Amino acid sequence: MKVMAIDYGDARTGVAISDAGGFIVGRTTVVPSYNPDKALAALAALAKENGVERLAVGLPKNMDGSEGERAALCRAFAARLAEATGLRADLWDERRTTVDAHRILSDNGRFGKKRKEQVDAVAASLILEGYLDFLRRGGGSV
């Protein structure tokens, strides 16, 4: 099953798409998201072009597990994305993915503008890796 993970943000939205078997990250990209409607259309088009069968949308929880304003925005965006694509959109706890993405990029010599342009795609791949691992362990519903 091909899965697309989304790290939704105000300026940029990171996207990671699995291989056809749903085992590894096959492709990453970033779409501008200053305009949520345009971001929604771009993500729906990516899902269709790539034969995606399920969506995993990052849910930014606080470290104590509570949800704030940003989580509410992501929940609403995920619902709109599911409606636009006709696909199941599971919410996936994305705590620490952006921090880990910055660390990964720093460890690989990516700094400044290059890192800023890539961090959302790397965060989306971390969301995707966690979600795919969950599915492999037999998780069917989040």
C-alpha positions as CSV (number, residue, x, y, z in Angstrom):
1,M,0.0,0.0,0.0
2,K,1.4,3.4,-1.0
3,V,1.2,6.0,1.8
4,M,1.8,9.7,1.7
5,A,2.9,11.5,4.9
6,I,2.3,15.2,5.3
7,D,4.0,17.6,7.7
8,Y,1.6,20.6,7.3
9,G,3.0,24.0,8.0
10,D,2.1,27.7,7.6
11,A,4.8,28.4,5.0
12,R,5.8,25.0,3.7
13,T,4.3,21.5,3.8
14,G,6.7,18.5,3.7
15,V,5.6,15.4,1.8
16,A,7.0,11.9,1.8
17,I,5.6,9.1,-0.3
18,S,6.4,5.4,0.3
19,D,7.3,2.9,-2.3
20,A,4.5,0.8,-3.8
21,G,5.0,-1.9,-1.1
22,G,4.7,0.6,1.8
23,F,8.2,-0.4,3.1
24,I,10.4,2.6,2.7
25,V,10.3,6.3,1.8
26,G,10.4,6.6,-2.0
27,R,10.0,10.3,-2.7
28,T,10.0,13.5,-0.7
29,T,9.1,17.1,-1.7
30,V,7.8,20.3,-0.3
31,V,4.8,22.3,-1.4
32,P,4.2,26.0,-0.4
33,S,1.4,26.3,2.0
34,Y,0.9,30.1,2.5
35,N,-2.5,29.5,0.9
36,P,-4.2,26.4,2.5
37,D,-6.5,25.9,-0.5
38,K,-3.6,25.8,-3.0
39,A,-1.6,23.5,-0.6
40,L,-4.7,21.2,-0.5
41,A,-5.0,21.1,-4.3
42,A,-1.3,20.4,-4.7
43,L,-1.4,17.6,-2.1
44,A,-4.5,16.0,-3.7
45,A,-2.8,16.1,-7.1
46,L,0.4,14.5,-5.7
47,A,-1.7,11.8,-4.1
48,K,-3.5,11.1,-7.4
49,E,-0.3,11.2,-9.6
50,N,1.5,8.8,-7.3
51,G,-1.3,6.3,-6.7
52,V,-1.4,6.9,-3.0
53,E,-3.8,4.7,-1.1
54,R,-3.6,6.2,2.4
55,L,-2.5,9.5,4.1
56,A,-0.7,10.1,7.4
57,V,-0.9,13.7,8.5
58,G,1.4,14.8,11.3
59,L,-0.4,15.9,14.4
60,P,1.7,18.3,16.5
61,K,1.0,17.4,20.1
62,N,2.7,19.1,23.0
63,M,5.3,17.2,24.9
64,D,2.8,16.3,27.6
65,G,0.4,14.8,25.0
66,S,-2.0,17.7,25.0
67,E,-3.1,19.4,21.9
68,G,-3.0,23.1,21.1
69,E,-4.1,25.5,18.4
70,R,-1.7,24.0,15.8
71,A,-3.1,20.5,16.3
72,A,-6.6,21.8,15.7
73,L,-5.5,23.4,12.4
74,C,-3.8,20.1,11.4
75,R,-7.0,18.1,12.3
76,A,-9.1,20.4,10.2
77,F,-6.6,20.3,7.3
78,A,-6.5,16.5,7.4
79,A,-10.3,16.3,7.3
80,R,-10.3,18.6,4.2
81,L,-7.5,16.5,2.6
82,A,-9.4,13.3,3.2
83,E,-12.5,14.8,1.6
84,A,-10.6,16.2,-1.4
85,T,-8.8,12.9,-2.1
86,G,-11.4,10.4,-1.0
87,L,-8.6,8.7,1.0
88,R,-8.3,7.7,4.6
89,A,-6.2,10.3,6.5
90,D,-4.8,9.1,9.8
91,L,-3.4,11.6,12.2
92,W,0.1,10.7,13.4
93,D,1.9,12.0,16.5
94,E,4.7,14.1,15.1
95,R,6.4,15.2,18.4
96,R,10.1,15.9,17.9
97,T,10.1,15.2,14.1
98,T,11.2,18.8,13.2
99,V,13.9,18.7,15.9
100,D,15.1,15.4,14.7
101,A,15.0,16.6,11.1
102,H,17.2,19.6,11.9
103,R,19.6,17.3,13.7
104,I,19.8,14.9,10.7
105,L,20.4,17.7,8.3
106,S,23.1,19.3,10.5
107,D,24.8,15.9,10.9
108,N,24.9,15.7,7.1
109,G,26.3,19.2,6.6
110,R,23.1,21.0,5.6
111,F,22.9,24.5,7.0
112,G,21.2,27.8,6.3
113,K,18.9,28.1,3.3
114,K,19.5,24.5,2.1
115,R,18.4,23.1,5.5
116,K,15.4,25.4,5.7
117,E,14.2,24.2,2.3
118,Q,14.6,20.5,3.3
119,V,13.6,20.3,6.9
120,D,9.9,19.9,6.2
121,A,10.5,17.0,3.7
122,V,12.8,15.3,6.2
123,A,10.2,15.7,9.0
124,A,7.5,14.2,6.6
125,S,9.8,11.2,6.0
126,L,10.2,10.7,9.8
127,I,6.4,10.7,10.1
128,L,6.1,8.3,7.2
129,E,8.8,5.9,8.7
130,G,6.9,5.8,12.0
131,Y,3.6,5.3,10.4
132,L,4.9,2.5,8.1
133,D,6.5,0.8,11.1
134,F,3.1,1.0,12.9
135,L,1.4,-0.7,9.9
136,R,4.0,-3.4,9.6
137,R,3.4,-4.3,13.3
138,G,-0.2,-4.9,12.5
139,G,-1.7,-1.5,13.3
140,G,-4.8,-0.9,11.2
141,S,-6.3,2.1,12.9
142,V,-4.7,5.0,14.7
